[in-house]
Amino acid sequence: MITLIKTDSYVLLEEYLASKIKKDCKKITYVYDKNMADILEEASYGSLFAEEKVVLVKNADFFGKEKLSEKEEKMLLTYLEQPFITTELIFITYGDIDKRKSITKKIIEKYTWQELMAPKGYELTNEIKKRLQKYKIGDKEIKYLQDATINQFDLICNEITKFSLYFNEGDAITLKDLKEIVPSSLHDNLFNFTDAVIKKDNKTTFKLLAEFKEMKIDALQIILMLVREFRLLLYYKIYEEQKYNLKDIGRLLKLQDWQVTKIMKNASFFHQDDLKKYLLQLANLDAQIKSGQEDKNDSLITFLVTYFS
């Protein structure tokens, strides 16, 4: 079994994997960094007892803008022709895929292709209602929740997980209740945090990080927010290099004009190689946290300290 997943949502990805992977199944996670031989060797290895296992490959951006070496691509195509029967190999990318590539075409034609994108607009509102259907909640309360979390699906889901601590099934959730659980300052703090990180303002960054901890914002959600920001900056620089105008970049990145202008200004602080390095570091952090090797709060602080040094 081979699956290719394109996603921009940690929540949707984790929910999908939880529904597909047995709890007692052996799971091994790789963050791709020119190590295709190691990945395929692991995928091709089985125990004497024919134990099923899952091999997750994160940062599999070689299905899109990034490229494999000719040798690695040949190795992967060979494996795709005859995958190991007891291994489920799952490739995960947060970027666009190129359906013209031979490796991408092969998976789409023969195996499983999933696109797990966070809902937006009215679809986001409907999804929130669905996830809150065990409570009584009105439209103005849902709008407040969306505004406070800058319409970020994963952050909204993080806030919703707190509701079970305050409400029972069937309870009515008022605007006053919501404001006590999800402070309106969260909206501004999220913007200010990413701006502080981009501008390497360590004093503001760590001040807001302490406030996020008080608000019980999950460190993984903050890591994902940084991944999204660095990835947008990287894609902007790639499209800029390819001579796309601002309007086309906004369309490709699905951003409003003011957002593209902000990304353009922030991108000037970075080189493409630096952004790729930060994304790889964050992907490794995510993998280590999920495997229980690292504490998520300590890992986030370590990343930021290294980033500012």
N, C-alpha and C positions, 0 to 999 in steps of 0.2 A: 504494500500500500504506500503510495506517495502522494503528498498533498502540497500544493503551493498556496500560501495565504498572503494576500495583500490586506493590510489593515492600518488604521490610524488610531485604534482604540485598544488600550490595555484591557479594559473591562470586557469588551466583546471577544477579544482573543482568548482571555482566560476562561470565559464562559464556554466558548467553542471547544477549547482543549479539554476542559473538564467533562464535557458531554461526550467526547470521542475517546478519551484515554481512560482505561481502567485504573482504579485507584492503586491496585497492587502491581501494576505494570512497571517495569524498570524504565526509567526515563533519563536520558542523557542530553545535556544541552551544550551546543557549540555556538560561539559567536564567530561568524566567518571572518577570517583574517588570513587569506591566502593559504588555507589549510584543507583544501578539498580532499587531498589524499588521506589525511587523518579521519575526516568525516566518513568517507566511503569505506575505509577500512573498518571503522566501528560499525557502520551499517551492514557490512558483509560478514560480521562475526556473530556466531550463535553459540549458545551453550549446549552441552551434551543433552540437556533435558528439553531442548527446543523451546526455551523460554521466550515469550514475546517481549519485545522492547520497542521504545519510541526514541528516535533521535531527532531532536529539535535543532534546527539551524537558523539562528537569528542573523539579522543584517545580510540577508540573502539578496542584496541589491544587484547582483550580477544578472538577475532576470530582467533588469531594467537598464538604468543609465550606466552602471558599472560593468566592467568586463572581466571575464575569466581569461586566464592565459589559454593559448591553443591546447596545451597539454591537459590543463584542468577541464576544459570544456569537453575534450575527447573522453576523458575518464568518466565524467558525469553522464555523457550520452551512452557510453558503454553500460554503465550501471542501470540507466533508465530502460535499456533493452531487456535486462534480466535482473530485476531487483531481488534482494534476499527475502525469502518468503516469510520469515518470522520478525522482520523489522519494519516498523512504520516510520518512514522518513518524511519529516514535515519541514518545509522551507518557509520562513517568515520574512516578509519585507514590508517596510513602512513607506517604500517609494512606489512609483509607477512601474508597471511591467511593460516590456516590449514583446508583443505577441508575434513579432516577425522573427525573433531569435529562435534558433533550432531547439535549444533546451526548453524554452518556454512553450513552444508549439507542441513539443513531445509530451509535456506534462498535461497540457490542456486537452490534447487528443486522447491520451491513454489513461490518465489518472484523474485526480481531483483538484479543482481550482476553486478557491473560495475568496470572495471579496467581502471583508468585514469592516465597513466604514461607519463611523459614528453618524447618527442621524442629525440632520440640521433642519432649521425652519419649522414648518408645521409637523414634520416627521419627528423632530425632537420633542415637541410638545406632546404629541400622541404617545411617544415612548415613555415619557415621564408619567403620564396618566396611567399607562399600563402598569408601570412598576410601583405605582402608589395606589392601585385600585383597592387594596385592603383597607385603606383609610378614606375618610371623607375630606376632600380638598378641592378648593375652587380655583378658577382660572387666574385670579389675581395673585393667589399664593404661588401658583406654578410659575407665573411670570416673574415674581420676585426671586424665586429660586434660580431661574435661568439668568436673570440680570446679575445676581450676586456672584454667579460662577462664570460670568462672561460667556454663557452658552456653551461651555465645554462639557461634553457628555460625560467623560470619565470623572470630572470633578463633581458633577451633579450626582452621579451614582455613588461617589464617596460620601456625599452629604446624606443621601437617602439611607445608606447603611446605618447612620446614627439614629434614624427615626425609631427603630425598634427599642432603643434605650429610653425613649420618652413617651411613646404612644403604644396603645394596644390596638389590635385589629378592630376596625369599626369606629375608632376615635376620629373626631373632627379636628383638622389641623388649621388653626387660624393664622392670620398674617402676624399677629403678635407672637405666637408660638415660634413661627419660622424665624423671625428676627432675633429671637433669643438663641436659636440653634445655629443659624447661618447669618452672621453679622453682615450688614451692608458694606462694611469696610473691606470685606474679602475681595470685592470687585476691584477696588482701587489697588489693593495690596498685590493682587495677582499681576496686574499690569506693571506696578512699580518694581516687583521682584524680578521679572524677566528683564526689564530695562536696566536694573542695577547690575544684574549678572552680565549682560551684554557690555555695559560700560565699565565693568570691573570695579564697581563701587562696593567694596567688601563690607564697609560699615553698614550701609543700607541693606545689603543682602542678608547679613546675619541677624540684623534687627528684625527683618520681616520673617526670616526663617523661625526665629523664636516665637513670633506671633502666630505663625502657622501651626507650630507645635501646640500652643495654647488652644487654638481653634480645632485641634485634632485633625488637621489635614495630613493625610497619609503621605509619607516620604516618597513612596513609589509614584504617587500622582504628581509630585513635584518633579521627580526625575523624568517622568513622561512629558511634562510640560516643557522642560528644558530640551528634551529630545525633539519635540515638535518645533520649538523655536530655532534650534540650531539647524534642523533639517530644512526649514523654510529659508533660512539664510543661505544655506548651501545651494539649494535649488535656484534661488534668486541669482546667485553668482554664476551658476552654470548657464542659466537662460540669458543673463546679461552678456556673458562671453560669446554666446551664440547669436548675439545681436537682436534679440527680441526686444520690442518696445514695452513700456510699462503696462499698457493696456493688455497686451498679449500675455505678459507675465502674470498679471492679475487673474486673467481667465484660466491659465494653466494651473495656478496655485489656488484657484477658487477663493480669491481675496477681494475685498472692496478696495477702491482707489486709495483711501486713507491708510489702509493696512499695507498696501504695496509701497507707498511713500515711506512709511515707517521702516519697513523691511529694507528698503533701499539705503536709508541712512544708517541703519544698524549693520548692514552687510559691509559697509566701508571699513569697519573695525577689524575685519578678519580676512585671512587668506583661505582658499578652499581646503588646503591640506590641514590647517588648524581645525576647521569645522569637522572634517572627516575624523580627525584624531579625537575630538571631544565626543562625537557620536559613537565611536568605537569604545571609548572608555565607559560611557553611560550604558551601552549595550552589555558590556562585560559586567558592570555593576548589577544590572538587572538580572543577568544569568546567575551570578553568585548569590544574590539575595534570594532568588527563587529556589536555589539548590540548598539553601540554609547555611552557606559558607560565610555570609556576611550579614551583619545587622543593617537594616535599611537606613536607619537614622545616622549611624556612624559612617556608613558608606557615602551618603550624600554629603556629609560635612567634609569627609576626606577628599571627595572629588572637588568640592568648592575651594578648599584650602590649596590643593594642587593647582587648580585653575587660576587662582589669584596670585600664586607665587611666581 
